[in-house]
Amino acid sequence: MSKVDPYLHAVLLLHGAEKEVSVENIVAVLKAAGMQPDEARAKVLAEAVKDVDFSKLLEQAAMPVAAPQAAPQQEQKKEEKKEEEKEEKKEEEAAAGLASLFG
């Protein structure tokens, strides 16, 4: 599993707590986590996300989570298709058996 940037975690935490995403708040969160934050990096990040609509972004990120629910339907269709193929094969075998009787 790849490491996620703690600065981004700080931004998401601030958003979730409905606090302002500022350099000072990012630095405070990182210090509370026991880090030695780089204020320049916090400043760049705070500027980069100041116009981001996190609610919309998080909604879009959550959408792919619903996709795996479609997988059981696809699996069920495959199973139904296999069953249909088996039934067709049985019917064909039965017809071939009858044909051999009257041959």
mmCIF file of the C-alpha atoms, coordinates in Angstrom:
data_MODEL
# 
_entry.id   MODEL 
# 
loop_
_atom_site.group_PDB 
_atom_site.id 
_atom_site.type_symbol 
_atom_site.label_atom_id 
_atom_site.label_alt_id 
_atom_site.label_comp_id 
_atom_site.label_asym_id 
_atom_site.label_entity_id 
_atom_site.label_seq_id 
_atom_site.pdbx_PDB_ins_code 
_atom_site.Cartn_x 
_atom_site.Cartn_y 
_atom_site.Cartn_z 
_atom_site.occupancy 
_atom_site.B_iso_or_equiv 
_atom_site.pdbx_formal_charge 
_atom_site.auth_seq_id 
_atom_site.auth_comp_id 
_atom_site.auth_asym_id 
_atom_site.auth_atom_id 
_atom_site.pdbx_PDB_model_num 
ATOM 1   C CA . MET A 1 1   ? 0.000   0.000   0.000   1.00 0.00 ? 1   MET A CA 1 
ATOM 2   C CA . SER A 1 2   ? 1.393   3.382   -0.929  1.00 0.00 ? 2   SER A CA 1 
ATOM 3   C CA . LYS A 1 3   ? 1.895   6.108   1.625   1.00 0.00 ? 3   LYS A CA 1 
ATOM 4   C CA . VAL A 1 4   ? -0.602  8.963   1.501   1.00 0.00 ? 4   VAL A CA 1 
ATOM 5   C CA . ASP A 1 5   ? 0.700   12.494  1.931   1.00 0.00 ? 5   ASP A CA 1 
ATOM 6   C CA . PRO A 1 6   ? 0.100   13.710  5.512   1.00 0.00 ? 6   PRO A CA 1 
ATOM 7   C CA . TYR A 1 7   ? -0.379  17.258  4.220   1.00 0.00 ? 7   TYR A CA 1 
ATOM 8   C CA . LEU A 1 8   ? -3.383  16.081  2.204   1.00 0.00 ? 8   LEU A CA 1 
ATOM 9   C CA . HIS A 1 9   ? -4.692  14.256  5.244   1.00 0.00 ? 9   HIS A CA 1 
ATOM 10  C CA . ALA A 1 10  ? -4.435  17.495  7.192   1.00 0.00 ? 10  ALA A CA 1 
ATOM 11  C CA . VAL A 1 11  ? -6.442  19.324  4.521   1.00 0.00 ? 11  VAL A CA 1 
ATOM 12  C CA . LEU A 1 12  ? -9.161  16.650  4.537   1.00 0.00 ? 12  LEU A CA 1 
ATOM 13  C CA . LEU A 1 13  ? -9.262  16.655  8.325   1.00 0.00 ? 13  LEU A CA 1 
ATOM 14  C CA . LEU A 1 14  ? -9.683  20.419  8.373   1.00 0.00 ? 14  LEU A CA 1 
ATOM 15  C CA . HIS A 1 15  ? -12.435 20.216  5.770   1.00 0.00 ? 15  HIS A CA 1 
ATOM 16  C CA . GLY A 1 16  ? -14.227 17.460  7.713   1.00 0.00 ? 16  GLY A CA 1 
ATOM 17  C CA . ALA A 1 17  ? -14.026 19.542  10.891  1.00 0.00 ? 17  ALA A CA 1 
ATOM 18  C CA . GLU A 1 18  ? -15.392 22.527  8.950   1.00 0.00 ? 18  GLU A CA 1 
ATOM 19  C CA . LYS A 1 19  ? -12.271 24.539  9.732   1.00 0.00 ? 19  LYS A CA 1 
ATOM 20  C CA . GLU A 1 20  ? -10.478 26.928  7.411   1.00 0.00 ? 20  GLU A CA 1 
ATOM 21  C CA . VAL A 1 21  ? -7.787  25.289  5.289   1.00 0.00 ? 21  VAL A CA 1 
ATOM 22  C CA . SER A 1 22  ? -4.940  27.695  6.009   1.00 0.00 ? 22  SER A CA 1 
ATOM 23  C CA . VAL A 1 23  ? -1.191  27.418  6.395   1.00 0.00 ? 23  VAL A CA 1 
ATOM 24  C CA . GLU A 1 24  ? -1.497  27.864  10.142  1.00 0.00 ? 24  GLU A CA 1 
ATOM 25  C CA . ASN A 1 25  ? -4.169  25.180  10.494  1.00 0.00 ? 25  ASN A CA 1 
ATOM 26  C CA . ILE A 1 26  ? -2.317  22.692  8.285   1.00 0.00 ? 26  ILE A CA 1 
ATOM 27  C CA . VAL A 1 27  ? 0.852   23.234  10.323  1.00 0.00 ? 27  VAL A CA 1 
ATOM 28  C CA . ALA A 1 28  ? -1.099  22.850  13.582  1.00 0.00 ? 28  ALA A CA 1 
ATOM 29  C CA . VAL A 1 29  ? -2.626  19.531  12.468  1.00 0.00 ? 29  VAL A CA 1 
ATOM 30  C CA . LEU A 1 30  ? 0.753   18.177  11.393  1.00 0.00 ? 30  LEU A CA 1 
ATOM 31  C CA . LYS A 1 31  ? 2.390   19.273  14.657  1.00 0.00 ? 31  LYS A CA 1 
ATOM 32  C CA . ALA A 1 32  ? -0.445  17.610  16.596  1.00 0.00 ? 32  ALA A CA 1 
ATOM 33  C CA . ALA A 1 33  ? 0.385   14.419  14.695  1.00 0.00 ? 33  ALA A CA 1 
ATOM 34  C CA . GLY A 1 34  ? 3.984   14.667  15.896  1.00 0.00 ? 34  GLY A CA 1 
ATOM 35  C CA . MET A 1 35  ? 5.525   15.901  12.645  1.00 0.00 ? 35  MET A CA 1 
ATOM 36  C CA . GLN A 1 36  ? 7.956   18.704  11.899  1.00 0.00 ? 36  GLN A CA 1 
ATOM 37  C CA . PRO A 1 37  ? 5.909   20.436  9.163   1.00 0.00 ? 37  PRO A CA 1 
ATOM 38  C CA . ASP A 1 38  ? 7.435   22.349  6.281   1.00 0.00 ? 38  ASP A CA 1 
ATOM 39  C CA . GLU A 1 39  ? 5.605   25.700  6.285   1.00 0.00 ? 39  GLU A CA 1 
ATOM 40  C CA . ALA A 1 40  ? 6.515   26.391  2.655   1.00 0.00 ? 40  ALA A CA 1 
ATOM 41  C CA . ARG A 1 41  ? 4.893   23.119  1.594   1.00 0.00 ? 41  ARG A CA 1 
ATOM 42  C CA . ALA A 1 42  ? 1.836   23.880  3.736   1.00 0.00 ? 42  ALA A CA 1 
ATOM 43  C CA . LYS A 1 43  ? 1.589   27.312  2.116   1.00 0.00 ? 43  LYS A CA 1 
ATOM 44  C CA . VAL A 1 44  ? 1.747   25.868  -1.418  1.00 0.00 ? 44  VAL A CA 1 
ATOM 45  C CA . LEU A 1 45  ? -0.936  23.314  -0.570  1.00 0.00 ? 45  LEU A CA 1 
ATOM 46  C CA . ALA A 1 46  ? -3.212  25.854  1.129   1.00 0.00 ? 46  ALA A CA 1 
ATOM 47  C CA . GLU A 1 47  ? -3.003  28.073  -1.965  1.00 0.00 ? 47  GLU A CA 1 
ATOM 48  C CA . ALA A 1 48  ? -3.611  25.138  -4.304  1.00 0.00 ? 48  ALA A CA 1 
ATOM 49  C CA . VAL A 1 49  ? -6.798  24.023  -2.553  1.00 0.00 ? 49  VAL A CA 1 
ATOM 50  C CA . LYS A 1 50  ? -8.327  27.355  -1.630  1.00 0.00 ? 50  LYS A CA 1 
ATOM 51  C CA . ASP A 1 51  ? -10.913 27.197  -4.455  1.00 0.00 ? 51  ASP A CA 1 
ATOM 52  C CA . VAL A 1 52  ? -11.523 23.446  -4.346  1.00 0.00 ? 52  VAL A CA 1 
ATOM 53  C CA . ASP A 1 53  ? -15.059 22.254  -3.562  1.00 0.00 ? 53  ASP A CA 1 
ATOM 54  C CA . PHE A 1 54  ? -14.184 19.296  -1.359  1.00 0.00 ? 54  PHE A CA 1 
ATOM 55  C CA . SER A 1 55  ? -17.783 18.140  -0.966  1.00 0.00 ? 55  SER A CA 1 
ATOM 56  C CA . LYS A 1 56  ? -18.142 17.726  -4.715  1.00 0.00 ? 56  LYS A CA 1 
ATOM 57  C CA . LEU A 1 57  ? -14.686 16.171  -5.026  1.00 0.00 ? 57  LEU A CA 1 
ATOM 58  C CA . LEU A 1 58  ? -15.387 13.635  -2.279  1.00 0.00 ? 58  LEU A CA 1 
ATOM 59  C CA . GLU A 1 59  ? -18.757 12.764  -3.852  1.00 0.00 ? 59  GLU A CA 1 
ATOM 60  C CA . GLN A 1 60  ? -17.046 12.025  -7.151  1.00 0.00 ? 60  GLN A CA 1 
ATOM 61  C CA . ALA A 1 61  ? -14.395 9.957   -5.407  1.00 0.00 ? 61  ALA A CA 1 
ATOM 62  C CA . ALA A 1 62  ? -17.078 7.894   -3.663  1.00 0.00 ? 62  ALA A CA 1 
ATOM 63  C CA . MET A 1 63  ? -18.961 7.090   -6.871  1.00 0.00 ? 63  MET A CA 1 
ATOM 64  C CA . PRO A 1 64  ? -16.651 4.268   -8.028  1.00 0.00 ? 64  PRO A CA 1 
ATOM 65  C CA . VAL A 1 65  ? -17.355 2.481   -4.766  1.00 0.00 ? 65  VAL A CA 1 
ATOM 66  C CA . ALA A 1 66  ? -20.829 1.650   -6.094  1.00 0.00 ? 66  ALA A CA 1 
ATOM 67  C CA . ALA A 1 67  ? -19.420 -0.134  -9.153  1.00 0.00 ? 67  ALA A CA 1 
ATOM 68  C CA . PRO A 1 68  ? -18.562 -3.424  -7.407  1.00 0.00 ? 68  PRO A CA 1 
ATOM 69  C CA . GLN A 1 69  ? -22.259 -3.879  -6.611  1.00 0.00 ? 69  GLN A CA 1 
ATOM 70  C CA . ALA A 1 70  ? -22.860 -4.434  -10.315 1.00 0.00 ? 70  ALA A CA 1 
ATOM 71  C CA . ALA A 1 71  ? -20.449 -7.376  -10.343 1.00 0.00 ? 71  ALA A CA 1 
ATOM 72  C CA . PRO A 1 72  ? -22.855 -9.888  -8.742  1.00 0.00 ? 72  PRO A CA 1 
ATOM 73  C CA . GLN A 1 73  ? -25.407 -9.157  -11.473 1.00 0.00 ? 73  GLN A CA 1 
ATOM 74  C CA . GLN A 1 74  ? -22.826 -9.886  -14.143 1.00 0.00 ? 74  GLN A CA 1 
ATOM 75  C CA . GLU A 1 75  ? -21.808 -13.051 -12.336 1.00 0.00 ? 75  GLU A CA 1 
ATOM 76  C CA . GLN A 1 76  ? -25.446 -14.104 -12.069 1.00 0.00 ? 76  GLN A CA 1 
ATOM 77  C CA . LYS A 1 77  ? -25.929 -13.542 -15.809 1.00 0.00 ? 77  LYS A CA 1 
ATOM 78  C CA . LYS A 1 78  ? -22.889 -15.725 -16.530 1.00 0.00 ? 78  LYS A CA 1 
ATOM 79  C CA . GLU A 1 79  ? -24.294 -18.485 -14.330 1.00 0.00 ? 79  GLU A CA 1 
ATOM 80  C CA . GLU A 1 80  ? -27.693 -18.228 -16.037 1.00 0.00 ? 80  GLU A CA 1 
ATOM 81  C CA . LYS A 1 81  ? -26.029 -18.426 -19.426 1.00 0.00 ? 81  LYS A CA 1 
ATOM 82  C CA . LYS A 1 82  ? -24.091 -21.537 -18.369 1.00 0.00 ? 82  LYS A CA 1 
ATOM 83  C CA . GLU A 1 83  ? -27.305 -23.141 -17.133 1.00 0.00 ? 83  GLU A CA 1 
ATOM 84  C CA . GLU A 1 84  ? -29.053 -22.333 -20.417 1.00 0.00 ? 84  GLU A CA 1 
ATOM 85  C CA . GLU A 1 85  ? -26.158 -23.841 -22.356 1.00 0.00 ? 85  GLU A CA 1 
ATOM 86  C CA . LYS A 1 86  ? -26.344 -27.009 -20.238 1.00 0.00 ? 86  LYS A CA 1 
ATOM 87  C CA . GLU A 1 87  ? -30.091 -27.271 -20.845 1.00 0.00 ? 87  GLU A CA 1 
ATOM 88  C CA . GLU A 1 88  ? -29.631 -26.773 -24.587 1.00 0.00 ? 88  GLU A CA 1 
ATOM 89  C CA . LYS A 1 89  ? -26.914 -29.431 -24.631 1.00 0.00 ? 89  LYS A CA 1 
ATOM 90  C CA . LYS A 1 90  ? -29.184 -31.881 -22.785 1.00 0.00 ? 90  LYS A CA 1 
ATOM 91  C CA . GLU A 1 91  ? -31.973 -31.207 -25.277 1.00 0.00 ? 91  GLU A CA 1 
ATOM 92  C CA . GLU A 1 92  ? -29.602 -31.767 -28.182 1.00 0.00 ? 92  GLU A CA 1 
ATOM 93  C CA . GLU A 1 93  ? -28.363 -35.029 -26.645 1.00 0.00 ? 93  GLU A CA 1 
ATOM 94  C CA . ALA A 1 94  ? -31.933 -36.191 -26.086 1.00 0.00 ? 94  ALA A CA 1 
ATOM 95  C CA . ALA A 1 95  ? -32.853 -35.341 -29.685 1.00 0.00 ? 95  ALA A CA 1 
ATOM 96  C CA . ALA A 1 96  ? -29.775 -37.214 -30.947 1.00 0.00 ? 96  ALA A CA 1 
ATOM 97  C CA . GLY A 1 97  ? -30.736 -40.232 -28.829 1.00 0.00 ? 97  GLY A CA 1 
ATOM 98  C CA . LEU A 1 98  ? -34.268 -40.221 -30.235 1.00 0.00 ? 98  LEU A CA 1 
ATOM 99  C CA . ALA A 1 99  ? -32.942 -39.866 -33.755 1.00 0.00 ? 99  ALA A CA 1 
ATOM 100 C CA . SER A 1 100 ? -30.745 -42.913 -33.298 1.00 0.00 ? 100 SER A CA 1 
ATOM 101 C CA . LEU A 1 101 ? -33.778 -44.961 -32.246 1.00 0.00 ? 101 LEU A CA 1 
ATOM 102 C CA . PHE A 1 102 ? -35.584 -44.139 -35.466 1.00 0.00 ? 102 PHE A CA 1 
ATOM 103 C CA . GLY A 1 103 ? -32.388 -44.058 -37.448 1.00 0.00 ? 103 GLY A CA 1 
# 
